[in-house]
Amino acid sequence: QVQLVESGGGLVQPGGSLRLSCVASGFTFSSTGMNWYRQAPGKEREFVASIFSRGDRSNYADSVKGRFTSPRDNAKNTMSLQMNSLKSEGTGRYFCHFQLDATDYWGQGTQVIVSS
């Protein structure tokens, strides 16, 4: 069955960096566009980044543009979210996601806390 497993979250100081990972299985990862979302405490889940299936194009929320990148390795069925210059508003649970045939698939998320 479809599985998305995120890892790499933790506590980081403002201005610091963190790299999240998402390992995918149960579907054709190399043919699937993938996304990152985050949910801050008390807020709705919001879009962070999307990466096209071949990894040649990506889109980012304005709030993270220039600081986050989202490479993927189709040979390993993984994608990452490299987060630099983190701000306190980057605190939240980060999820990898894709949609197939109008069905949304989510991982369990990984928690990121940006705090001094």
N, CA, C and O atoms as a GROMACS GRO file, in nm:
protein
  464
    1GLN      N    1   0.084  -0.118   0.000
    1GLN     CA    2   0.000   0.000   0.000
    1GLN      C    3   0.089   0.125   0.000
    1GLN      O    4   0.210   0.117   0.024
    2VAL      N    5   0.028   0.237  -0.026
    2VAL     CA    6   0.103   0.363  -0.031
    2VAL      C    7   0.154   0.398   0.108
    2VAL      O    8   0.082   0.393   0.207
    3GLN      N    9   0.281   0.434   0.110
    3GLN     CA   10   0.340   0.482   0.236
    3GLN      C   11   0.428   0.602   0.208
    3GLN      O   12   0.505   0.602   0.111
    4LEU      N   13   0.417   0.702   0.292
    4LEU     CA   14   0.506   0.817   0.291
    4LEU      C   15   0.557   0.833   0.434
    4LEU      O   16   0.478   0.848   0.527
    5VAL      N   17   0.688   0.830   0.450
    5VAL     CA   18   0.746   0.837   0.583
    5VAL      C   19   0.844   0.952   0.589
    5VAL      O   20   0.948   0.951   0.523
    6GLU      N   21   0.810   1.052   0.669
    6GLU     CA   22   0.896   1.169   0.684
    6GLU      C   23   0.988   1.150   0.804
    6GLU      O   24   0.957   1.078   0.898
    7SER      N   25   1.102   1.216   0.796
    7SER     CA   26   1.196   1.215   0.908
    7SER      C   27   1.284   1.339   0.899
    7SER      O   28   1.281   1.412   0.801
    8GLY      N   29   1.361   1.362   1.005
    8GLY     CA   30   1.457   1.470   1.002
    8GLY      C   31   1.418   1.593   1.082
    8GLY      O   32   1.496   1.687   1.092
    9GLY      N   33   1.298   1.593   1.138
    9GLY     CA   34   1.256   1.708   1.216
    9GLY      C   35   1.334   1.720   1.346
    9GLY      O   36   1.407   1.629   1.386
   10GLY      N   37   1.316   1.832   1.411
   10GLY     CA   38   1.384   1.854   1.538
   10GLY      C   39   1.380   1.999   1.578
   10GLY      O   40   1.305   2.079   1.522
   11LEU      N   41   1.462   2.031   1.676
   11LEU     CA   42   1.472   2.168   1.727
   11LEU      C   43   1.590   2.237   1.660
   11LEU      O   44   1.700   2.182   1.655
   12VAL      N   45   1.567   2.356   1.610
   12VAL     CA   46   1.673   2.432   1.545
   12VAL      C   47   1.658   2.579   1.582
   12VAL      O   48   1.546   2.628   1.600
   13GLN      N   49   1.768   2.648   1.593
   13GLN     CA   50   1.763   2.789   1.627
   13GLN      C   51   1.726   2.873   1.506
   13GLN      O   52   1.751   2.832   1.392
   14PRO      N   53   1.667   2.988   1.528
   14PRO     CA   54   1.641   3.079   1.415
   14PRO      C   55   1.768   3.108   1.339
   14PRO      O   56   1.874   3.132   1.397
   15GLY      N   57   1.756   3.105   1.206
   15GLY     CA   58   1.873   3.122   1.121
   15GLY      C   59   1.943   2.995   1.086
   15GLY      O   60   2.030   2.993   0.999
   16GLY      N   61   1.906   2.887   1.151
   16GLY     CA   62   1.970   2.759   1.127
   16GLY      C   63   1.910   2.684   1.009
   16GLY      O   64   1.820   2.733   0.941
   17SER      N   65   1.962   2.564   0.987
   17SER     CA   66   1.919   2.481   0.875
   17SER      C   67   1.875   2.343   0.924
   17SER      O   68   1.917   2.296   1.030
   18LEU      N   69   1.790   2.282   0.845
   18LEU     CA   70   1.742   2.147   0.874
   18LEU      C   71   1.705   2.082   0.741
   18LEU      O   72   1.659   2.148   0.649
   19ARG      N   73   1.726   1.953   0.734
   19ARG     CA   74   1.691   1.880   0.612
   19ARG      C   75   1.594   1.769   0.647
   19ARG      O   76   1.625   1.679   0.726
   20LEU      N   77   1.478   1.776   0.588
   20LEU     CA   78   1.377   1.673   0.607
   20LEU      C   79   1.382   1.574   0.492
   20LEU      O   80   1.425   1.607   0.381
   21SER      N   81   1.340   1.452   0.519
   21SER     CA   82   1.335   1.348   0.416
   21SER      C   83   1.198   1.285   0.412
   21SER      O   84   1.127   1.280   0.513
   22CYS      N   85   1.161   1.236   0.295
   22CYS     CA   86   1.037   1.162   0.277
   22CYS      C   87   1.070   1.039   0.193
   22CYS      O   88   1.119   1.051   0.081
   23VAL      N   89   1.043   0.923   0.247
   23VAL     CA   90   1.063   0.797   0.175
   23VAL      C   91   0.927   0.746   0.130
   23VAL      O   92   0.835   0.734   0.211
   24ALA      N   93   0.916   0.717   0.002
   24ALA     CA   94   0.788   0.677  -0.055
   24ALA      C   95   0.790   0.531  -0.099
   24ALA      O   96   0.894   0.478  -0.138
   25SER      N   97   0.675   0.468  -0.092
   25SER     CA   98   0.661   0.331  -0.142
   25SER      C   99   0.516   0.305  -0.176
   25SER      O  100   0.425   0.374  -0.131
   26GLY      N  101   0.495   0.202  -0.258
   26GLY     CA  102   0.360   0.160  -0.290
   26GLY      C  103   0.298   0.229  -0.411
   26GLY      O  104   0.181   0.207  -0.441
   27PHE      N  105   0.375   0.309  -0.480
   27PHE     CA  106   0.327   0.374  -0.602
   27PHE      C  107   0.448   0.409  -0.687
   27PHE      O  108   0.563   0.395  -0.644
   28THR      N  109   0.422   0.455  -0.809
   28THR     CA  110   0.531   0.487  -0.901
   28THR      C  111   0.582   0.627  -0.871
   28THR      O  112   0.538   0.725  -0.930
   29PHE      N  113   0.676   0.633  -0.781
   29PHE     CA  114   0.726   0.761  -0.734
   29PHE      C  115   0.783   0.845  -0.847
   29PHE      O  116   0.761   0.966  -0.852
   30SER      N  117   0.857   0.782  -0.937
   30SER     CA  118   0.926   0.857  -1.043
   30SER      C  119   0.830   0.924  -1.141
   30SER      O  120   0.873   1.007  -1.220
   31SER      N  121   0.703   0.888  -1.136
   31SER     CA  122   0.604   0.947  -1.227
   31SER      C  123   0.510   1.043  -1.155
   31SER      O  124   0.412   1.090  -1.213
   32THR      N  125   0.540   1.071  -1.031
   32THR     CA  126   0.444   1.143  -0.946
   32THR      C  127   0.502   1.274  -0.895
   32THR      O  128   0.610   1.277  -0.836
   33GLY      N  129   0.430   1.384  -0.919
   33GLY     CA  130   0.466   1.509  -0.858
   33GLY      C  131   0.440   1.503  -0.708
   33GLY      O  132   0.340   1.447  -0.665
   34MET      N  133   0.529   1.560  -0.631
   34MET     CA  134   0.520   1.552  -0.485
   34MET      C  135   0.517   1.691  -0.424
   34MET      O  136   0.559   1.789  -0.486
   35ASN      N  137   0.466   1.697  -0.304
   35ASN     CA  138   0.451   1.825  -0.236
   35ASN      C  139   0.497   1.815  -0.091
   35ASN      O  140   0.501   1.708  -0.032
   36TRP      N  141   0.530   1.928  -0.037
   36TRP     CA  142   0.551   1.945   0.107
   36TRP      C  143   0.448   2.045   0.159
   36TRP      O  144   0.423   2.148   0.098
   37TYR      N  145   0.390   2.012   0.272
   37TYR     CA  146   0.300   2.101   0.343
   37TYR      C  147   0.349   2.111   0.487
   37TYR      O  148   0.427   2.029   0.534
   38ARG      N  149   0.302   2.212   0.554
   38ARG     CA  150   0.329   2.222   0.698
   38ARG      C  151   0.204   2.274   0.769
   38ARG      O  152   0.119   2.341   0.711
   39GLN      N  153   0.198   2.239   0.896
   39GLN     CA  154   0.087   2.284   0.978
   39GLN      C  155   0.142   2.338   1.109
   39GLN      O  156   0.198   2.265   1.190
   40ALA      N  157   0.126   2.467   1.127
   40ALA     CA  158   0.170   2.531   1.251
   40ALA      C  159   0.063   2.510   1.358
   40ALA      O  160  -0.053   2.487   1.326
   41PRO      N  161   0.102   2.517   1.484
   41PRO     CA  162   0.005   2.498   1.593
   41PRO      C  163  -0.112   2.594   1.580
   41PRO      O  164  -0.094   2.715   1.569
   42GLY      N  165  -0.232   2.539   1.580
   42GLY     CA  166  -0.351   2.622   1.576
   42GLY      C  167  -0.386   2.678   1.439
   42GLY      O  168  -0.478   2.758   1.426
   43LYS      N  169  -0.312   2.636   1.337
   43LYS     CA  170  -0.337   2.689   1.203
   43LYS      C  171  -0.368   2.576   1.105
   43LYS      O  172  -0.346   2.458   1.134
   44GLU      N  173  -0.418   2.616   0.990
   44GLU     CA  174  -0.447   2.517   0.887
   44GLU      C  175  -0.319   2.475   0.816
   44GLU      O  176  -0.219   2.547   0.814
   45ARG      N  177  -0.326   2.357   0.760
   45ARG     CA  178  -0.212   2.308   0.683
   45ARG      C  179  -0.191   2.399   0.561
   45ARG      O  180  -0.287   2.440   0.496
   46GLU      N  181  -0.065   2.429   0.532
   46GLU     CA  182  -0.037   2.519   0.421
   46GLU      C  183   0.069   2.460   0.329
   46GLU      O  184   0.156   2.383   0.370
   47PHE      N  185   0.060   2.499   0.204
   47PHE     CA  186   0.154   2.454   0.102
   47PHE      C  187   0.292   2.513   0.127
   47PHE      O  188   0.305   2.630   0.163
   48VAL      N  189   0.394   2.430   0.107
   48VAL     CA  190   0.532   2.477   0.121
   48VAL      C  191   0.605   2.468  -0.013
   48VAL      O  192   0.665   2.566  -0.059
   49ALA      N  193   0.600   2.349  -0.076
   49ALA     CA  194   0.678   2.329  -0.197
   49ALA      C  195   0.620   2.215  -0.278
   49ALA      O  196   0.556   2.125  -0.225
   50SER      N  197   0.642   2.222  -0.408
   50SER     CA  198   0.608   2.110  -0.496
   50SER      C  199   0.725   2.083  -0.587
   50SER      O  200   0.798   2.174  -0.626
   51ILE      N  201   0.742   1.958  -0.621
   51ILE     CA  202   0.852   1.918  -0.709
   51ILE      C  203   0.796   1.825  -0.816
   51ILE      O  204   0.730   1.726  -0.785
   52PHE      N  205   0.823   1.858  -0.941
   52PHE     CA  206   0.770   1.779  -1.051
   52PHE      C  207   0.835   1.640  -1.051
   52PHE      O  208   0.938   1.617  -0.987
   53SER      N  209   0.772   1.549  -1.122
   53SER     CA  210   0.811   1.409  -1.114
   53SER      C  211   0.957   1.385  -1.150
   53SER      O  212   1.023   1.301  -1.090
   54ARG      N  213   1.007   1.459  -1.248
   54ARG     CA  214   1.146   1.438  -1.289
   54ARG      C  215   1.242   1.524  -1.209
   54ARG      O  216   1.364   1.515  -1.226
   55GLY      N  217   1.188   1.606  -1.122
   55GLY     CA  218   1.273   1.690  -1.039
   55GLY      C  219   1.330   1.810  -1.109
   55GLY      O  220   1.419   1.877  -1.056
   56ASP      N  221   1.281   1.838  -1.229
   56ASP     CA  222   1.339   1.947  -1.306
   56ASP      C  223   1.270   2.081  -1.282
   56ASP      O  224   1.320   2.185  -1.324
   57ARG      N  225   1.159   2.077  -1.215
   57ARG     CA  226   1.089   2.201  -1.182
   57ARG      C  227   1.029   2.191  -1.043
   57ARG      O  228   0.991   2.084  -0.996
   58SER      N  229   1.023   2.305  -0.979
   58SER     CA  230   0.964   2.309  -0.846
   58SER      C  231   0.900   2.445  -0.823
   58SER      O  232   0.934   2.543  -0.888
   59ASN      N  233   0.809   2.448  -0.729
   59ASN     CA  234   0.743   2.571  -0.690
   59ASN      C  235   0.747   2.583  -0.539
   59ASN      O  236   0.745   2.482  -0.467
   60TYR      N  237   0.753   2.705  -0.492
   60TYR     CA  238   0.763   2.728  -0.348
   60TYR      C  239   0.667   2.836  -0.304
   60TYR      O  240   0.637   2.930  -0.379
   61ALA      N  241   0.620   2.823  -0.183
   61ALA     CA  242   0.542   2.929  -0.123
   61ALA      C  243   0.629   3.054  -0.111
   61ALA      O  244   0.750   3.044  -0.090
   62ASP      N  245   0.568   3.169  -0.126
   62ASP     CA  246   0.644   3.294  -0.118
   62ASP      C  247   0.720   3.305   0.014
   62ASP      O  248   0.829   3.362   0.019
   63SER      N  249   0.663   3.250   0.119
   63SER     CA  250   0.723   3.263   0.252
   63SER      C  251   0.855   3.186   0.267
   63SER      O  252   0.932   3.213   0.358
   64VAL      N  253   0.880   3.090   0.175
   64VAL     CA  254   1.003   3.010   0.187
   64VAL      C  255   1.092   3.023   0.064
   64VAL      O  256   1.203   2.968   0.061
   65LYS      N  257   1.046   3.094  -0.035
   65LYS     CA  258   1.121   3.106  -0.160
   65LYS      C  259   1.260   3.165  -0.134
   65LYS      O  260   1.274   3.264  -0.061
   66GLY      N  261   1.360   3.104  -0.193
   66GLY     CA  262   1.497   3.150  -0.174
   66GLY      C  263   1.565   3.090  -0.053
   66GLY      O  264   1.687   3.103  -0.038
   67ARG      N  265   1.489   3.023   0.034
   67ARG     CA  266   1.548   2.963   0.154
   67ARG      C  267   1.533   2.812   0.156
   67ARG      O  268   1.616   2.742   0.214
   68PHE      N  269   1.428   2.760   0.093
   68PHE     CA  270   1.402   2.616   0.092
   68PHE      C  271   1.423   2.562  -0.049
   68PHE      O  272   1.395   2.629  -0.148
   69THR      N  273   1.472   2.441  -0.056
   69THR     CA  274   1.477   2.367  -0.182
   69THR      C  275   1.428   2.226  -0.157
   69THR      O  276   1.433   2.175  -0.045
   70SER      N  277   1.381   2.163  -0.263
   70SER     CA  278   1.321   2.030  -0.247
   70SER      C  279   1.371   1.934  -0.355
   70SER      O  280   1.300   1.907  -0.452
   71PRO      N  281   1.492   1.883  -0.338
   71PRO     CA  282   1.542   1.785  -0.434
   71PRO      C  283   1.476   1.649  -0.416
   71PRO      O  284   1.421   1.619  -0.310
   72ARG      N  285   1.483   1.570  -0.517
   72ARG     CA  286   1.430   1.434  -0.508
   72ARG      C  287   1.527   1.337  -0.576
   72ARG      O  288   1.602   1.375  -0.667
   73ASP      N  289   1.523   1.214  -0.532
   73ASP     CA  290   1.604   1.108  -0.590
   73ASP      C  291   1.510   0.996  -0.632
   73ASP      O  292   1.469   0.915  -0.549
   74ASN      N  293   1.476   0.991  -0.758
   74ASN     CA  294   1.379   0.892  -0.804
   74ASN      C  295   1.434   0.749  -0.796
   74ASN      O  296   1.357   0.654  -0.786
   75ALA      N  297   1.566   0.735  -0.801
   75ALA     CA  298   1.625   0.601  -0.790
   75ALA      C  299   1.606   0.544  -0.650
   75ALA      O  300   1.605   0.422  -0.632
   76LYS      N  301   1.591   0.631  -0.552
   76LYS     CA  302   1.576   0.587  -0.412
   76LYS      C  303   1.437   0.613  -0.358
   76LYS      O  304   1.411   0.589  -0.240
   77ASN      N  305   1.347   0.661  -0.442
   77ASN     CA  306   1.210   0.692  -0.398
   77ASN      C  307   1.209   0.784  -0.276
   77ASN      O  308   1.134   0.763  -0.181
   78THR      N  309   1.293   0.885  -0.282
   78THR     CA  310   1.298   0.978  -0.170
   78THR      C  311   1.296   1.122  -0.221
   78THR      O  312   1.334   1.151  -0.334
   79MET      N  313   1.250   1.209  -0.136
   79MET     CA  314   1.264   1.350  -0.160
   79MET      C  315   1.300   1.417  -0.029
   79MET      O  316   1.276   1.364   0.080
   80SER      N  317   1.358   1.534  -0.042
   80SER     CA  318   1.405   1.606   0.076
   80SER      C  319   1.349   1.748   0.074
   80SER      O  320   1.303   1.798  -0.028
   81LEU      N  321   1.355   1.809   0.188
   81LEU     CA  322   1.325   1.952   0.200
   81LEU      C  323   1.441   2.014   0.276
   81LEU      O  324   1.453   1.998   0.397
   82GLN      N  325   1.524   2.085   0.204
   82GLN     CA  326   1.637   2.155   0.264
   82GLN      C  327   1.589   2.293   0.306
   82GLN      O  328   1.549   2.374   0.224
   83MET      N  329   1.594   2.317   0.435
   83MET     CA  330   1.542   2.442   0.489
   83MET      C  331   1.658   2.522   0.548
   83MET      O  332   1.723   2.478   0.643
   84ASN      N  333   1.682   2.638   0.492
   84ASN     CA  334   1.789   2.727   0.539
   84ASN      C  335   1.730   2.855   0.593
   84ASN      O  336   1.616   2.891   0.564
   85SER      N  337   1.808   2.923   0.672
   85SER     CA  338   1.765   3.052   0.729
   85SER      C  339   1.626   3.040   0.791
   85SER      O  340   1.537   3.120   0.764
   86LEU      N  341   1.611   2.941   0.873
   86LEU     CA  342   1.480   2.916   0.932
   86LEU      C  343   1.436   3.029   1.024
   86LEU      O  344   1.517   3.090   1.094
   87LYS      N  345   1.306   3.054   1.020
   87LYS     CA  346   1.246   3.157   1.104
   87LYS      C  347   1.151   3.089   1.204
   87LYS      O  348   1.114   2.972   1.186
   88SER      N  349   1.114   3.161   1.306
   88SER     CA  350   1.026   3.103   1.408
   88SER      C  351   0.893   3.058   1.348
   88SER      O  352   0.832   2.962   1.395
   89GLU      N  353   0.849   3.126   1.245
   89GLU     CA  354   0.722   3.088   1.182
   89GLU      C  355   0.734   2.959   1.100
   89GLU      O  356   0.635   2.911   1.046
   90GLY      N  357   0.854   2.906   1.092
   90GLY     CA  358   0.873   2.776   1.029
   90GLY      C  359   0.839   2.660   1.121
   90GLY      O  360   0.842   2.544   1.079
   91THR      N  361   0.807   2.691   1.245
   91THR     CA  362   0.767   2.586   1.340
   91THR      C  363   0.637   2.521   1.295
   91THR      O  364   0.541   2.589   1.257
   92GLY      N  365   0.636   2.390   1.300
   92GLY     CA  366   0.515   2.318   1.262
   92GLY      C  367   0.546   2.174   1.227
   92GLY      O  368   0.661   2.129   1.234
   93ARG      N  369   0.443   2.103   1.189
   93ARG     CA  370   0.461   1.965   1.146
   93ARG      C  371   0.464   1.966   0.993
   93ARG      O  372   0.376   2.023   0.928
   94TYR      N  373   0.564   1.902   0.938
   94TYR     CA  374   0.586   1.900   0.794
   94TYR      C  375   0.546   1.765   0.736
   94TYR      O  376   0.581   1.659   0.789
   95PHE      N  377   0.471   1.772   0.628
   95PHE     CA  378   0.416   1.652   0.566
   95PHE      C  379   0.457   1.644   0.420
   95PHE      O  380   0.461   1.745   0.350
   96CYS      N  381   0.486   1.525   0.373
   96CYS     CA  382   0.494   1.507   0.229
   96CYS      C  383   0.360   1.455   0.179
   96CYS      O  384   0.285   1.390   0.253
   97HIS      N  385   0.332   1.483   0.056
   97HIS     CA  386   0.196   1.463   0.003
   97HIS      C  387   0.200   1.444  -0.148
   97HIS      O  388   0.287   1.497  -0.217
   98PHE      N  389   0.106   1.368  -0.197
   98PHE     CA  390   0.078   1.367  -0.339
   98PHE      C  391  -0.069   1.336  -0.358
   98PHE      O  392  -0.138   1.288  -0.268
   99GLN      N  393  -0.115   1.364  -0.477
   99GLN     CA  394  -0.254   1.338  -0.512
   99GLN      C  395  -0.256   1.249  -0.635
   99GLN      O  396  -0.184   1.273  -0.732
  100LEU      N  397  -0.338   1.146  -0.630
  100LEU     CA  398  -0.352   1.054  -0.742
  100LEU      C  399  -0.498   1.016  -0.757
  100LEU      O  400  -0.562   0.970  -0.662
  101ASP      N  401  -0.551   1.037  -0.877
  101ASP     CA  402  -0.692   1.005  -0.903
  101ASP      C  403  -0.782   1.071  -0.800
  101ASP      O  404  -0.874   1.008  -0.747
  102ALA      N  405  -0.758   1.196  -0.773
  102ALA     CA  406  -0.837   1.277  -0.682
  102ALA      C  407  -0.829   1.231  -0.536
  102ALA      O  408  -0.909   1.273  -0.453
  103THR      N  409  -0.734   1.146  -0.505
  103THR     CA  410  -0.714   1.102  -0.367
  103THR      C  411  -0.584   1.161  -0.314
  103THR      O  412  -0.481   1.156  -0.380
  104ASP      N  413  -0.592   1.218  -0.195
  104ASP     CA  414  -0.475   1.275  -0.131
  104ASP      C  415  -0.407   1.171  -0.042
  104ASP      O  416  -0.473   1.099   0.033
  105TYR      N  417  -0.276   1.166  -0.052
  105TYR     CA  418  -0.197   1.076   0.031
  105TYR      C  419  -0.101   1.160   0.114
  105TYR      O  420  -0.033   1.249   0.063
  106TRP      N  421  -0.097   1.130   0.242
  106TRP     CA  422  -0.014   1.206   0.336
  106TRP      C  423   0.072   1.111   0.419
  106TRP      O  424   0.034   0.998   0.449
  107GLY      N  425   0.188   1.162   0.455
  107GLY     CA  426   0.266   1.092   0.555
  107GLY      C  427   0.219   1.133   0.693
  107GLY      O  428   0.124   1.211   0.707
  108GLN      N  429   0.287   1.080   0.796
  108GLN     CA  430   0.248   1.113   0.933
  108GLN      C  431   0.308   1.245   0.979
  108GLN      O  432   0.267   1.301   1.081
  109GLY      N  433   0.404   1.295   0.904
  109GLY     CA  434   0.464   1.423   0.935
  109GLY      C  435   0.585   1.412   1.027
  109GLY      O  436   0.606   1.310   1.094
  110THR      N  437   0.663   1.519   1.027
  110THR     CA  438   0.777   1.529   1.117
  110THR      C  439   0.778   1.670   1.176
  110THR      O  440   0.756   1.768   1.106
  111GLN      N  441   0.803   1.678   1.305
  111GLN     CA  442   0.789   1.804   1.378
  111GLN      C  443   0.916   1.887   1.369
  111GLN      O  444   1.026   1.837   1.389
  112VAL      N  445   0.899   2.014   1.339
  112VAL     CA  446   1.009   2.110   1.336
  112VAL      C  447   0.977   2.222   1.434
  112VAL      O  448   0.868   2.280   1.431
  113ILE      N  449   1.072   2.251   1.520
  113ILE     CA  450   1.057   2.362   1.613
  113ILE      C  451   1.173   2.458   1.592
  113ILE      O  452   1.289   2.421   1.606
  114VAL      N  453   1.139   2.580   1.558
  114VAL     CA  454   1.242   2.683   1.538
  114VAL      C  455   1.234   2.778   1.657
  114VAL      O  456   1.141   2.857   1.670
  115SER      N  457   1.333   2.767   1.741
  115SER     CA  458   1.330   2.844   1.865
  115SER      C  459   1.470   2.858   1.922
  115SER      O  460   1.554   2.769   1.906
  116SER      N  461   1.492   2.969   1.989
  116SER     CA  462   1.620   2.989   2.056
  116SER      C  463   1.611   2.944   2.202
  116SER      O  464   1.710   2.953   2.275
   0.00000   0.00000   0.00000
